[in-house]
Amino acid sequence: MPAVPQSIRLKLPFVIAGFASFLFSVWLYFVQDETSAGIFVGLWVPSIHSLGTLLLAQVEAPASAESQEVRS
């Protein structure tokens, strides 16, 4: 079995958590007839993915002072 690239391994927990949240919200909304709770849990999906993006984004080094000057 080929090794999974590290970039995918780092993203996988957030994708799985987002998908699990989606499935849980659908189950709450349709099966349990808890519409408010289903909508609330459904809003977790973009929050989980945003958290993953925030945590996995690489911070760029500050640009040199010359490129930050305002040219007139």
PAKEKE-35707 format. One record per residue (C-alpha): x, y, z; residue in one letter. Coordinates in steps of 0.5 Angstrom, whole numbers, plus 500, padded with zeros to 3 digits. Layout:
BEGIN
XYZA/...
***
This chain:
BEGIN
500500500M/503507498P/504512503A/500518504V/503524503P/504529509Q/500534506S/494530506I/495526513R/495533516L/488535513K/485528514L/482529521P/479536519F/475533513V/473527517I/471531523A/467536518G/464530514F/462527521A/459533523S/455534516F/452526517L/450528524F/446534522S/443530517V/441525522W/438530527L/434534522Y/431528518F/431522523V/430525530Q/426531527D/430536531E/431542526T/434547530S/439542533A/440539526G/442546523I/446548529F/450542528V/450543520G/454550522L/460546525W/462544518V/465551515P/467552522S/471546522I/474547515H/476554517S/479552523L/483547519G/485552514T/487557520L/492552523L/495549517L/496555513A/504557513Q/505564515V/510568511E/516571513A/515579513P/517582506A/524586506S/523593508A/525596501E/518592499S/514595504Q/516602503E/511607499V/513609493R/511616491S/
***
